[in-house]
Amino acid sequence: MTGLDLTGRTAIVTGASRGIGLSIAQALATAGANVVLTARTQESADAAADLIVGTAIGVGAHVVDEDAARHCVELTVRQFGSVDILINNAGTNPAYGPTIDQDHARFAKIFDVNLWAPVLWTSLVTRAWMGEHGGAVVNTASIGGLSLEPNIGLYNASKAALIHLTEQLAMELSPKIRVNAVAPGVVRTKLAEALWQEQERELSASTALDRIGEPDDVAAAVAFLASDAASWITGETMVIDGGQRLGDVAPFRGGATVGA
Ligand SMILES: NC(=O)c1ccc[n+]([C@@H]2O[C@H](COP(=O)([O-])OP(=O)(O)OC[C@H]3O[C@@H](n4cnc5c(N)ncnc54)[C@H](OP(=O)(O)O)[C@@H]3O)[C@@H](O)[C@H]2O)c1
């Protein structure tokens, strides 16, 4: 068995009804873990759990709803006997445009879902299980948290804060709990449609690895970070972006604007 074997472990993946979260849930189940998939409604969580090949249940829980989160964690421990892995994946971006044009409602929603929820869920799993028995937490950040972009300033600020929070929690919860993050580039999901749907060809042509990301690209890295293969890694943010953060690759290949 490799360190990627998760047989006997139990994982909660927030925001797992589609996209990156659903792929992460399948990757963890494929490695042998029992998986609890959350989404805002019980129906979509159940539908996603039905898609998983392996042992999986769905739990309806808005990530910011503390009672629902506590219920989910308690149910997980009751049903499977532990909660060894937490993937703080649910994320949102209701704001688009200059940062000074945004309002407090959008700010609060972004920071509640993208930053407070990882604190809340990490706190709950630590108290319920990991604080005593150990575990691994992986947060889904973004390369936007490592760079500057127009129009999604608040979202990127929330992801920058999540990267910082990952380091903070890695220190506070050491040595029993490892806390890491992934920072995906543009991945083919509903959330990021505005970033790839109309310009996939151009984006792929400017990316070192010639394509946008697929949810499985991120899921493989998350499964690694959650597993014993990463047992000496904590506080890290792994960039998974096909080289997008490196900049436009076209000039490096002798063309000024490949694909434009
Ligand atoms: N796609 C990208 O290019 C990209 C790049 C970097 C980072 N990310 C990050 O990756 C993560 C997953 O995003 P995605 O691209 O896979 O998006 P997606 O396809 O839109 O999926 C988002 C998931 O989160 C759930 N969700 C949304 N709000 C929620 C809430 N308040 N409580 C519980 N669940 C909630 C959704 O379920 P329901 O709608 O069923 O509730 C859905 O399962 C996010 O943290 C996002 O910021 C994405």
The ligand as an SDF file (V2000), in Angstrom:
LIG
                    3D

 48 52  0  0  0  0  0  0  0  0999 V2000
  -13.0950   26.8860  -10.6870 N   0  0  0  0  0  0  0  0  0  0  0  0
  -12.0030   27.6250  -10.5440 C   0  0  0  0  0  0  0  0  0  0  0  0
  -11.4190   28.1080  -11.5400 O   0  0  0  0  0  0  0  0  0  0  0  0
  -11.4270   27.8410   -9.1890 C   0  0  0  0  0  0  0  0  0  0  0  0
  -10.1410   28.3910   -9.1060 C   0  0  0  0  0  0  0  0  0  0  0  0
   -9.5660   28.6020   -7.8660 C   0  0  0  0  0  0  0  0  0  0  0  0
  -10.2770   28.2640   -6.7260 C   0  0  0  0  0  0  0  0  0  0  0  0
  -11.5390   27.7400   -6.8220 N   0  0  0  0  0  0  0  0  0  0  0  0
  -12.2260   27.3870   -5.5770 C   0  0  0  0  0  0  0  0  0  0  0  0
  -12.6230   26.0320   -5.6590 O   0  0  0  0  0  0  0  0  0  0  0  0
  -13.7120   25.8280   -4.7700 C   0  0  0  0  0  0  0  0  0  0  0  0
  -14.8010   25.0590   -5.4860 C   0  0  0  0  0  0  0  0  0  0  0  0
  -15.2760   25.8540   -6.5370 O   0  0  0  0  0  0  0  0  0  0  0  0
  -15.7920   25.2710   -7.9350 P   0  0  0  0  0  0  0  0  0  0  0  0
  -15.0730   26.0150   -8.9680 O   0  0  0  0  0  0  0  0  0  0  0  0
  -15.7960   23.7990   -7.9190 O   0  0  0  0  0  0  0  0  0  0  0  0
  -17.2780   25.8580   -7.9030 O   0  0  0  0  0  0  0  0  0  0  0  0
  -18.7050   25.2310   -8.2480 P   0  0  0  0  0  0  0  0  0  0  0  0
  -18.6180   24.2590   -9.3340 O   0  0  0  0  0  0  0  0  0  0  0  0
  -19.6110   26.3970   -8.3860 O   0  0  0  0  0  0  0  0  0  0  0  0
  -19.0460   24.4490   -6.9010 O   0  0  0  0  0  0  0  0  0  0  0  0
  -19.2110   25.1360   -5.7000 C   0  0  0  0  0  0  0  0  0  0  0  0
  -19.6910   24.1500   -4.6720 C   0  0  0  0  0  0  0  0  0  0  0  0
  -19.8210   24.8120   -3.4290 O   0  0  0  0  0  0  0  0  0  0  0  0
  -21.1430   24.6080   -2.9470 C   0  0  0  0  0  0  0  0  0  0  0  0
  -21.5100   25.7820   -2.1820 N   0  0  0  0  0  0  0  0  0  0  0  0
  -21.5760   27.0610   -2.6170 C   0  0  0  0  0  0  0  0  0  0  0  0
  -21.9180   27.8690   -1.5960 N   0  0  0  0  0  0  0  0  0  0  0  0
  -22.0670   27.0730   -0.5150 C   0  0  0  0  0  0  0  0  0  0  0  0
  -22.4250   27.3080    0.8330 C   0  0  0  0  0  0  0  0  0  0  0  0
  -22.6940   28.5400    1.2730 N   0  0  0  0  0  0  0  0  0  0  0  0
  -22.5040   26.2590    1.6730 N   0  0  0  0  0  0  0  0  0  0  0  0
  -22.2390   25.0090    1.2330 C   0  0  0  0  0  0  0  0  0  0  0  0
  -21.8840   24.7170   -0.0160 N   0  0  0  0  0  0  0  0  0  0  0  0
  -21.8100   25.7490   -0.8770 C   0  0  0  0  0  0  0  0  0  0  0  0
  -21.9870   24.3460   -4.1670 C   0  0  0  0  0  0  0  0  0  0  0  0
  -23.0830   23.5310   -3.8330 O   0  0  0  0  0  0  0  0  0  0  0  0
  -24.6380   23.9760   -3.8910 P   0  0  0  0  0  0  0  0  0  0  0  0
  -24.7710   25.0570   -4.9250 O   0  0  0  0  0  0  0  0  0  0  0  0
  -25.3170   22.6920   -4.2630 O   0  0  0  0  0  0  0  0  0  0  0  0
  -24.9150   24.4340   -2.5020 O   0  0  0  0  0  0  0  0  0  0  0  0
  -21.0190   23.5410   -5.0200 C   0  0  0  0  0  0  0  0  0  0  0  0
  -20.9970   22.2030   -4.6160 O   0  0  0  0  0  0  0  0  0  0  0  0
  -14.1390   27.2060   -4.2710 C   0  0  0  0  0  0  0  0  0  0  0  0
  -13.5680   27.4550   -2.9980 O   0  0  0  0  0  0  0  0  0  0  0  0
  -13.5100   28.1360   -5.2960 C   0  0  0  0  0  0  0  0  0  0  0  0
  -13.2710   29.4220   -4.7660 O   0  0  0  0  0  0  0  0  0  0  0  0
  -12.1250   27.5270   -8.0340 C   0  0  0  0  0  0  0  0  0  0  0  0
  1  2  1  0
  2  3  2  0
  2  4  1  0
  4  5  1  0
  4 48  2  0
  5  6  2  0
  6  7  1  0
  7  8  2  0
  8  9  1  0
  8 48  1  0
  9 10  1  0
  9 46  1  0
 10 11  1  0
 11 12  1  0
 11 44  1  0
 12 13  1  0
 13 14  1  0
 14 15  2  0
 14 16  1  0
 14 17  1  0
 17 18  1  0
 18 19  2  0
 18 20  1  0
 18 21  1  0
 21 22  1  0
 22 23  1  0
 23 24  1  0
 23 42  1  0
 24 25  1  0
 25 26  1  0
 25 36  1  0
 26 27  1  0
 26 35  1  0
 27 28  2  0
 28 29  1  0
 29 30  1  0
 29 35  2  0
 30 31  1  0
 30 32  2  0
 32 33  1  0
 33 34  2  0
 34 35  1  0
 36 37  1  0
 36 42  1  0
 37 38  1  0
 38 39  2  0
 38 40  1  0
 38 41  1  0
 42 43  1  0
 44 45  1  0
 44 46  1  0
 46 47  1  0
M  CHG  2   8   1  16  -1
M  END
$$$$
